[in-house]
Structure formats: C-alpha cells, structure tokens
Amino acid sequence: MITCFITYQIDPFRKELFEQYARNWGEAIPRCGADLYGYFAPHEGSATTAYGVYTLPSLADYEAYKARLATDPLGRENYEFARRERFILKEDRIFLKNASAPHGPLGGGR
C-alpha cells in the first residue's frame, strides 16, 4: 500500500476556491479507484498550506488511476477549474509507505 501526500501552496484570498476543488476531488478520486483520506484546507495557523491524502495498492495502480482520472468528466473539469482560477500556487506530491505497524483508523481516540 502506498499513500500519496499532496502539499499545496494556495492563494490565501481564494481559499473558498480550493475548498470547492477539494469537494470535487472528494467525488472523483474514489470513483476512479483511490481510497481518499481527505483534503485539508487552512483553518488556523498558515493560511497558505493545504493537503490532499489518498492511498492505492501500488505505483502501477496509481498509473491506472491517473488515466481514469484524466478521462473522468469531473476530474477533467476540476483540473481546468484549478488552471483557470489559479488559486493553487504550488503543488508537491510524495508517495510514502507505512513503516510502522497499523494503529487503527485515523482519528481514533485512545
């Protein structure tokens, strides 16, 4: 299993556009085959940093997912929305694997 962490630098005066972008991915990403943990917009602290996090079984599965996302109507529309509105200033992604034992669901209290 691999996890993709996307770090975004966004325009702090256009945060609501990033939030719409995130909601759109909330529909398209699972439909195209990735398990979405979520998109996270600024709330307190930095007003310019946002994240997206999803998992896939392997990098080969990521390539197939990317191809499906590129042909998905909402996926194509969302890419165009971000390009047209320019609220994303920078985007970096990294693929990581869990190096520790599973610790239960995210957000689970102890």
N, C-alpha and C positions, 0 to 999 in steps of 0.2 A: 504494500500500500504506500502511495506517495501523497503528500499534501502540498498543494500549491498555495503559497502565501504571496499575495499581490499587495505591494505598498504603493499607494497613490499620494502624490502631492497635488492638492486641489486648490482652486481659487476660493479663498475663504468667503468671498462675497457671493459665491454661486453654489453654496453647499446644498441648497434645495435641488439643484440640477443633478448633483452627484447622488442624492438620495433617490431621485426618480430612476437614474441609471441603475442603482443597486436593486431597486424593486423589480425592474425589468429583468435583470440577471437572475433574480430570485425565481422567476418563472422559466426562463430559457435554459439556464445551466442544468437543473435537474432533468428537464425534458431531453437534453442532449447527452445525458449519461454520467454526469459527475455528481458526487454527493456534496452538496453545498452546506458548509457550516454557517456561512453568512457573510454579509458585507457590513462594515462598521464605519460609520461617519463620525466626524468630530462632535464631541459633546462638551467636554471640559478639558482644559489644557490646550494643546496645539489645535489651532483652527484650520490647519492645512494638511494634516495627515489622516488618511483613511486606509482601510484594509479590506481585502476580499480573501476568503479562505475556502478551499474545496479539496476533496480527495478523489483519487482514482486508483485503480489497482496497479497500474504501471505507466511508464512513459509511452509505451505502444498504445495503451488505451487513451492516453492524453492526445496523441496524434489523431486517432479516430474521432474522439470527442471534438477536437478543434475543427475537423472537417464538417461534422454535423452542425456545430455552432455557426460556422460560416454560411451554411445554407438555410439555417433556421430563420424564418421571417422576422421574429422579434430580435434574434441575435444580430442580423444584418441591420435592422432598424436602430438598435442600440449602439452599434459601432458608429453608424452615421450620425446619430444624435450627439455622441461624445466628440466626434470630429467637427461637426458643425458648430456646436456651442462652446467648445474649447474650455471647459471647466476643469479638465484634467491637465495639469501642467507637466507631470512626470509620472511614469508608471514603471515599476520594477517588479519582477516576479522571480521566485526561487522555489525549487522543488526540494522538499525535505522528507525524510522517513523518520518514523518514531523510533528512537534509540533506547527508550525505556519501556518498562512493562506497561501495559494498559492500566489506566487508573479510573476507569468508569466514564460515564458520559460527561461531556463538557458542562460546566456549571453545577455539577452535583456537589452538594454540601457534604461535610463530614460531621 
